[in-house]
Amino acid sequence: MSLTEWFHIATKQLQDGLKLLGTVPRVAEEAWEGKRAAWTESRKLRYPLRELPWDNQAAQAAVDEAEALMLTNGPATRPSSLNMPLCETDCELLERIKNDTAQQNRSNITRTAAYLDCYRGYPELHWALLAHLVSRNGGYNMTDLKGGLIGNLFGEQEKEWLYRLLERCNALIFQDAYPQLQLYMHSRRLGRSCFHLLPYFHVSPFMKPFWERFWAWRDSSLLTVALIINEQNYIEGRVVKDPYFQKFVMHKPGFYLHDWLQLNQIIFPLGLNGGLAGLVMERFGHLGERIGFGKSLYAMLFGHQQVLDQVSAFVTSVPHTGSRSDYWPGLFTSYEQKALRSLQENATLLAHEWLPPGKRLYSPELNAVWSDTAYDPIPRYDWFQDGSTLGHLSEPRRPLLFAMRHEHRHGIQKTAMAHDTHASLRPFH
């Protein structure tokens, strides 16, 4: 490379950097305007309220039963120690649920659809719809790693590690929760409780009192909060504190960048009009925060009639593909050849609320960029060894600020800024 060529390239990079710097005030202004708009939109979505019945006495009674099981039974709840005779129907049911769980646990796409099928058949299973929506977001985060904005921010190995973290959480929760949902559905079909079979699926004894109470009283809120506590504890030891993920993901710069860019937003599309509700998780690695976050998402979804109605309209109309174009087709496209190809995507986003065809952000479908993942056998253990998380079994509270369209776009904007910065500072040859 000649000195003249080098000078021209360096000058161009400096100009790009200054142009990017000039967009910072506008980005900050948009963030402030977005906060104000979010308050206005949240107020409009807040009413009418939906009742979320909560019985403190029933909750305490279930906790007392769970603690009694923890203190008295211990290892006796493990399938290897169970000597109860099973009838032919129970044996067939065990085999059927095990096969169905393996079949539906192939990928984020199959899991997400399976959750929705459970909710459609039995709408009292509030957690199934919540899980469906959170699983959709898991798929979006997986495809983001191969998308137009994040693709240049992580190395291939970092993408693989982050994908494994997302996929592992998604698969583990499904492996634990789906058999529980199925046992309830089969209990309804057979007209008798089948929850004596929970230990055969390695479900923590913590859940049995809540399912038995749900079978009798259909207290959806109590069951949902119990499932949130159970599932977050379930992945705490198997993923968050797992030595592999601690070493290769949780303490890597890419994981902190993921948080800073607000890629840990959970968004619920509202109908087909482009509205979004949701929240931002600040610290994924903190168990208590994940539980509280799940409870807030639940209260937002089932505590506001407009949110539930509009979310239901979306999920029944738009199949999950993993592409963000599912819910924002005016900003994203799943076709790479039709996507924006610019080193200044931040400036393009600032100029347009909806991007024209051929200039939308690339968000691929999951099956186009990730293959079904076979994982190693999952170690079995019961997380419920003490009562340290029982304090989270409390009434879920509705968040005040949950309209997310502007906040979500601001998160995309920050990602675009990082993309443009990386592109402008990329070493030249």
Phi, psi and omega per residue, in radians:
M1 nan 2.268 -3.141
S2 -1.322 2.843 3.126
L3 -1.080 -0.635 -3.139
T4 -1.143 -0.780 3.122
E5 -1.090 -0.745 3.129
W6 -1.063 -0.733 -3.117
F7 -1.128 -0.717 3.138
H8 -1.122 -0.735 -3.141
I9 -1.157 -0.764 3.134
A10 -1.087 -0.714 3.122
T11 -1.100 -0.727 -3.141
K12 -1.108 -0.723 3.128
Q13 -1.133 -0.691 3.105
L14 -1.112 -0.743 3.113
Q15 -1.098 -0.737 3.109
D16 -1.091 -0.714 3.134
G17 -1.122 -0.728 3.115
L18 -1.171 -0.658 3.106
K19 -1.115 -0.726 3.103
L20 -1.110 -0.746 3.123
L21 -1.055 -0.605 -3.137
G22 -1.179 -0.330 3.129
T23 -1.475 -0.211 -3.064
V24 -1.032 -0.835 3.119
P25 -1.026 -0.661 -3.139
R26 -1.171 -0.663 3.105
V27 -1.102 -0.768 3.119
A28 -1.105 -0.699 3.110
E29 -1.108 -0.726 3.111
E30 -1.114 -0.657 3.135
A31 -1.101 -0.748 3.132
W32 -1.146 -0.780 3.110
E33 -1.089 -0.640 3.130
G34 -1.124 -0.692 3.110
K35 -1.070 -0.781 -3.134
R36 -1.121 -0.747 3.126
A37 -1.127 -0.622 -3.132
A38 -1.136 -0.677 3.089
W39 -1.092 -0.755 3.141
T40 -1.110 -0.806 -3.122
E41 -1.167 -0.661 3.127
S42 -1.089 -0.712 3.111
R43 -1.075 -0.685 -3.142
K44 -1.181 -0.586 -3.098
L45 -1.479 -0.245 -2.947
R46 -1.190 -0.541 -3.032
Y47 -2.076 2.619 0.001
P48 -1.313 2.596 3.064
L49 -1.307 2.570 2.999
R50 -1.807 2.448 3.128
E51 -1.235 2.367 3.025
L52 -2.078 1.434 -3.049
P53 -0.993 2.370 3.131
W54 -2.456 2.158 -3.123
D55 -1.933 1.850 -3.110
N56 -1.065 -0.634 3.141
Q57 -1.171 -0.722 3.116
A58 -1.143 -0.684 3.125
A59 -1.108 -0.770 -3.138
Q60 -1.158 -0.663 3.117
A61 -1.102 -0.716 3.114
A62 -1.144 -0.692 3.087
V63 -1.081 -0.767 3.138
D64 -1.062 -0.725 3.122
E65 -1.135 -0.729 3.137
A66 -1.113 -0.754 3.123
E67 -1.110 -0.671 3.111
A68 -1.092 -0.716 3.096
L69 -1.111 -0.721 -3.128
M70 -1.098 -0.717 -3.044
L71 -1.387 -0.597 -3.006
T72 -1.720 -0.597 -3.016
N73 -1.599 -0.911 -3.130
G74 0.974 -2.219 -3.075
P75 -1.070 -0.291 -3.095
A76 -1.151 -0.287 3.133
T77 -1.460 -0.084 -3.135
R78 -1.350 2.518 -3.100
P79 -0.981 -0.595 -3.100
S80 -1.134 -0.394 -3.113
S81 -1.753 -0.074 -3.110
L82 -1.392 2.272 3.135
N83 -2.022 0.175 -3.106
M84 -1.173 2.370 3.080
P85 -1.274 2.450 3.132
L86 -1.944 2.397 3.089
C87 -1.301 2.939 -3.110
E88 -1.056 -0.678 3.141
T89 -1.084 -0.739 3.129
D90 -1.130 -0.720 3.128
C91 -1.093 -0.754 3.104
E92 -1.122 -0.678 -3.137
L93 -1.136 -0.756 3.098
L94 -1.005 -0.813 -3.117
E95 -1.140 -0.713 -3.110
R96 -1.132 -0.778 -3.113
I97 -1.191 -0.684 3.100
K98 -1.059 -0.767 3.132
N99 -1.163 -0.757 3.136
D100 -1.105 -0.708 -3.139
T101 -1.110 -0.785 3.114
A102 -1.090 -0.714 -3.125
Q103 -1.135 -0.747 -3.082
Q104 -1.458 -0.173 -3.109
N105 -1.642 0.364 -3.078
R106 -1.224 -0.661 -3.061
S107 -2.744 2.978 3.070
N108 -1.027 -0.598 -3.122
I109 -1.146 -0.826 -3.110
T110 -1.210 -0.657 3.118
R111 -1.103 -0.802 -3.083
T112 -1.061 -0.748 3.116
A113 -1.159 -0.651 -3.113
A114 -1.143 -0.709 3.086
Y115 -1.034 -0.764 -3.104
L116 -1.147 -0.665 3.094
D117 -1.055 -0.698 3.113
C118 -1.085 -0.785 -3.102
Y119 -1.185 -0.701 3.131
R120 -1.071 -0.687 -3.129
G121 -1.306 -0.563 -3.062
Y122 -2.464 1.456 -3.058
P123 -1.088 -0.246 3.072
E124 -1.241 -0.241 3.074
L125 -1.438 1.282 -3.093
H126 -0.981 -0.667 -3.081
W127 -1.064 -0.524 -3.108
A128 -1.120 -0.702 3.096
L129 -1.222 -0.717 3.083
L130 -1.035 -0.784 3.135
A131 -1.116 -0.678 3.091
H132 -1.005 -0.814 -3.093
L133 -1.219 -0.732 3.100
V134 -1.136 -0.634 3.113
S135 -1.177 -0.619 3.022
R136 -1.001 -0.787 3.141
N137 -1.124 -0.622 3.051
G138 -1.031 -0.718 3.094
G139 -1.126 -0.718 3.102
Y140 -1.062 -0.745 -3.136
N141 -1.150 -0.600 3.093
M142 -1.145 -0.792 -3.107
T143 -1.292 -0.463 3.068
D144 -0.951 -0.598 -3.099
L145 -1.107 -0.346 3.113
K146 -1.965 0.126 -3.045
G147 -1.481 -3.070 -3.029
G148 -1.257 -0.526 -3.066
L149 -1.568 -0.690 -3.046
I150 -1.621 -0.318 -3.031
G151 -0.912 -0.582 -3.093
N152 -1.683 0.007 -3.086
L153 -1.598 -0.351 -3.102
F154 -2.169 2.570 2.988
G155 -1.291 2.890 -3.099
E156 -1.061 -0.651 3.138
Q157 -1.192 -0.685 3.096
E158 -1.104 -0.715 3.095
K159 -1.058 -0.738 -3.139
E160 -1.093 -0.769 3.139
W161 -1.118 -0.796 3.139
L162 -1.114 -0.689 3.094
Y163 -1.079 -0.755 3.137
R164 -1.074 -0.672 3.098
L165 -1.086 -0.859 -3.125
L166 -1.109 -0.777 -3.103
E167 -1.173 -0.710 -3.113
R168 -1.111 -0.801 3.105
C169 -1.043 -0.814 -3.114
N170 -1.051 -0.784 -3.093
A171 -1.259 -0.683 -3.106
L172 -1.156 -0.791 -3.141
I173 -1.081 -0.729 3.122
F174 -1.099 -0.762 -3.116
Q175 -1.036 -0.599 -3.125
D176 -1.473 -0.729 -2.971
A177 -1.510 -0.630 -3.045
Y178 -1.062 -0.757 3.067
P179 -1.055 -0.586 3.098
Q180 -1.118 -0.797 3.108
L181 -1.081 -0.710 -3.127
Q182 -1.152 -0.670 3.106
L183 -1.082 -0.684 3.088
Y184 -1.140 -0.782 -3.115
M185 -1.085 -0.710 3.112
H186 -1.265 -0.533 3.041
S187 -1.076 -0.739 3.100
R188 -1.102 -0.717 -3.110
R189 -1.175 -0.708 -3.083
L190 -1.497 -0.292 -3.127
G191 1.338 0.376 3.109
R192 -2.626 2.681 3.139
S193 -1.194 2.334 3.084
C194 -1.975 0.275 -3.004
F195 -1.339 -0.097 2.982
H196 -1.171 -0.206 3.141
L197 -1.584 -0.067 -3.130
L198 -0.928 -0.753 -3.118
P199 -1.070 -0.466 -3.132
Y200 -1.204 -0.255 3.062
F201 -1.854 0.269 3.103
H202 1.050 0.491 3.077
V203 -1.323 2.392 -3.138
S204 -1.013 2.448 3.064
P205 -0.989 -0.350 3.096
F206 -0.902 -0.622 -2.999
M207 -1.420 -0.388 -3.005
K208 -1.042 -0.807 3.131
P209 -1.072 -0.572 -3.114
F210 -1.276 -0.660 3.081
W211 -1.205 -0.692 3.131
E212 -1.118 -0.695 3.095
R213 -1.193 -0.660 3.116
F214 -1.135 -0.679 3.115
W215 -1.050 -0.629 -3.104
A216 -1.493 -0.660 -2.941
W217 -2.099 -0.188 -3.140
R218 0.973 0.720 3.111
D219 -1.472 1.551 -2.993
S220 -1.092 -0.677 -3.096
S221 -1.129 -0.791 -3.127
L222 -1.095 -0.769 3.120
L223 -1.105 -0.737 -3.109
T224 -1.087 -0.803 3.134
V225 -1.115 -0.699 3.101
A226 -1.075 -0.745 3.121
L227 -1.138 -0.666 3.097
I228 -1.078 -0.814 3.119
I229 -1.072 -0.790 -3.113
N230 -1.082 -0.864 -3.043
E231 -1.200 -0.636 3.129
Q232 -1.240 -0.607 3.008
N233 -1.188 -0.591 -3.120
Y234 -1.080 -0.738 -3.131
I235 -1.509 -0.217 -3.110
E236 -1.035 -0.873 -3.110
G237 -1.420 -0.523 -3.035
R238 -1.518 -0.350 -3.126
V239 -2.253 -1.087 -2.989
V240 -1.048 -0.708 -3.135
K241 -1.781 0.124 3.113
D242 -1.166 2.310 -3.086
P243 -0.971 -0.650 -3.134
Y244 -1.080 -0.897 -3.093
F245 -1.254 -0.533 3.047
Q246 -1.094 -0.715 -3.073
K247 -1.338 -0.790 -2.962
F248 -1.734 -0.190 -3.077
V249 -2.262 -1.025 -2.918
M250 -1.108 -0.496 -3.108
H251 -1.953 0.371 3.102
K252 -1.655 2.632 3.113
P253 -0.978 -0.606 -3.123
G254 -1.080 -0.579 3.134
F255 -1.206 -0.714 3.108
Y256 -1.216 -0.624 3.070
L257 -1.103 -0.698 3.111
H258 -0.998 -0.731 3.109
D259 -1.199 -0.779 -3.072
W260 -1.095 -0.637 -3.130
L261 -1.354 0.010 -3.132
Q262 1.062 0.652 3.082
L263 -1.401 0.003 3.068
N264 -1.700 0.442 2.993
Q265 -1.262 2.444 2.980
I266 -1.952 2.048 -3.073
I267 -2.041 2.475 3.087
F268 -2.015 1.941 3.119
P269 -1.113 2.401 -3.122
L270 -1.822 1.748 3.137
G271 1.072 -2.614 -3.099
L272 -1.991 0.326 -3.063
N273 -1.767 0.132 3.088
G274 1.569 -0.046 3.106
G275 -1.273 2.652 -3.132
L276 -2.418 2.405 2.955
A277 -2.040 2.720 3.122
G278 2.854 -3.047 -3.111
L279 -2.528 2.905 3.110
V280 -2.007 2.202 3.070
M281 -1.520 2.160 -3.080
E282 -1.419 -0.741 -3.034
R283 -2.326 1.690 -3.137
F284 -1.077 -0.590 -3.048
G285 -1.323 -0.015 -3.088
H286 -1.822 1.988 -3.051
L287 -1.001 -0.868 -3.107
G288 -1.051 -0.647 3.131
E289 -1.202 -0.671 3.114
R290 -1.117 -0.702 3.132
I291 -1.150 -0.840 3.117
G292 -1.062 -0.656 3.114
F293 -1.103 -0.782 3.128
G294 -1.093 -0.702 3.113
K295 -1.131 -0.686 3.119
S296 -1.162 -0.711 3.085
L297 -1.056 -0.743 3.140
Y298 -1.099 -0.818 -3.132
A299 -1.117 -0.611 3.088
M300 -1.153 -0.746 -3.058
L301 -1.266 -0.833 -3.056
F302 -1.745 -0.073 -3.133
G303 -1.677 -0.090 3.138
H304 -2.258 2.076 -3.054
Q305 -1.059 -0.727 -3.130
Q306 -1.102 -0.730 -3.140
V307 -1.097 -0.831 -3.123
L308 -1.095 -0.770 -3.116
D309 -1.105 -0.791 -3.075
Q310 -1.288 -0.642 3.048
V311 -1.103 -0.756 3.133
S312 -1.075 -0.677 3.107
A313 -1.093 -0.673 -3.135
F314 -1.202 -0.894 -3.015
V315 -1.165 -0.471 3.113
T316 -1.427 -0.267 -3.089
S317 -1.816 -0.465 -3.001
V318 -2.127 1.844 3.087
P319 -1.090 2.583 -3.126
H320 -1.401 2.184 3.064
T321 -2.029 -0.252 -3.046
G322 1.681 -0.288 3.123
S323 -1.480 2.422 3.090
R324 -1.204 -0.200 3.037
S325 -1.182 -0.248 3.060
D326 -0.987 -0.741 -3.047
Y327 -1.938 -0.255 3.133
W328 -2.419 1.185 -3.079
P329 -1.167 -0.302 3.092
G330 -1.378 -0.165 -3.127
L331 -2.077 -0.477 -3.080
F332 -2.153 2.687 2.998
T333 -2.383 2.545 3.102
S334 -1.571 -0.012 -3.127
Y335 -1.767 1.943 -3.053
E336 -1.079 -0.633 -3.101
Q337 -1.224 -0.280 3.119
K338 -1.793 0.125 -3.031
A339 -1.560 2.864 3.088
L340 -1.122 2.306 3.106
R341 -2.179 1.384 -3.036
S342 -2.414 2.592 3.057
L343 -1.541 -0.034 3.104
Q344 -2.211 1.054 -3.112
E345 -1.234 -0.452 3.095
N346 -1.082 -0.828 -3.136
A347 -1.116 -0.640 3.122
T348 -1.119 -0.726 3.124
L349 -1.139 -0.654 3.134
L350 -1.133 -0.524 -3.058
A351 -1.471 -0.313 -3.033
H352 -2.385 2.298 2.997
E353 -1.321 -0.708 3.067
W354 -2.151 2.200 -3.071
L355 -1.436 2.480 3.141
P356 -1.240 2.782 3.091
P357 -0.929 2.428 -3.122
G358 1.544 -0.151 -3.132
K359 -2.277 0.445 3.116
R360 -1.597 2.815 -3.100
L361 -1.335 2.466 -3.097
Y362 -1.405 2.102 3.061
S363 -2.362 1.708 -3.008
P364 -1.262 2.826 2.966
E365 -1.305 2.585 -3.026
L366 -1.035 -0.804 -3.073
N367 -1.163 -0.249 3.135
A368 -1.472 -0.335 -3.032
V369 -2.182 -0.309 3.099
W370 -2.280 2.409 3.093
S371 -1.583 2.769 3.043
D372 -0.958 2.376 -2.999
T373 -1.845 2.078 3.009
A374 -1.489 2.295 -3.111
Y375 -2.086 2.781 -3.132
D376 -1.129 2.753 3.067
P377 -0.917 2.434 -3.051
I378 -1.613 2.162 3.128
P379 -1.078 2.428 -3.112
R380 -1.743 2.275 2.978
Y381 -2.786 2.750 -3.137
D382 -1.688 2.052 -3.114
W383 -1.205 -0.383 -2.996
F384 -1.460 1.331 -3.128
Q385 -1.807 -0.266 3.094
D386 -2.661 3.093 -3.074
G387 -1.709 0.434 -3.003
S388 -1.141 -0.445 -3.107
T389 -1.821 0.070 -3.089
L390 -1.187 -0.349 3.096
G391 -1.124 -0.307 3.119
H392 -1.380 -0.148 -3.133
L393 -1.420 1.328 -3.112
S394 -2.387 2.940 -3.065
E395 -1.063 2.240 3.104
P396 -1.220 2.469 -3.106
R397 -1.945 2.393 3.124
R398 -1.237 2.286 3.048
P399 -1.260 2.637 3.139
L400 -1.441 -0.665 -3.086
L401 -1.942 1.929 -3.071
F402 -2.501 -0.080 3.012
A403 -1.207 2.211 -2.901
M404 -2.100 0.057 -3.032
R405 -1.052 -0.808 -3.106
H406 -1.277 -0.724 3.116
E407 -1.093 -0.694 3.129
H408 -1.132 -0.755 3.129
R409 -1.142 -0.617 3.096
H410 -1.131 -0.679 3.070
G411 -1.079 -0.716 3.079
I412 -1.109 -0.680 3.133
Q413 -1.075 -0.762 3.116
K414 -1.102 -0.677 3.102
T415 -1.128 -0.704 3.121
A416 -1.114 -0.680 3.096
M417 -1.086 -0.753 3.106
A418 -1.106 -0.720 3.097
H419 -1.028 -0.827 -3.089
D420 -1.189 -0.669 3.118
T421 -1.091 -0.788 3.127
H422 -1.071 -0.723 -3.115
A423 -1.174 -0.703 -3.076
S424 -1.293 -0.468 -3.106
L425 -1.736 0.031 -3.111
R426 -1.041 2.330 3.130
P427 -0.983 2.397 3.121
F428 -1.784 2.788 -3.067
H429 -2.084 nan nan
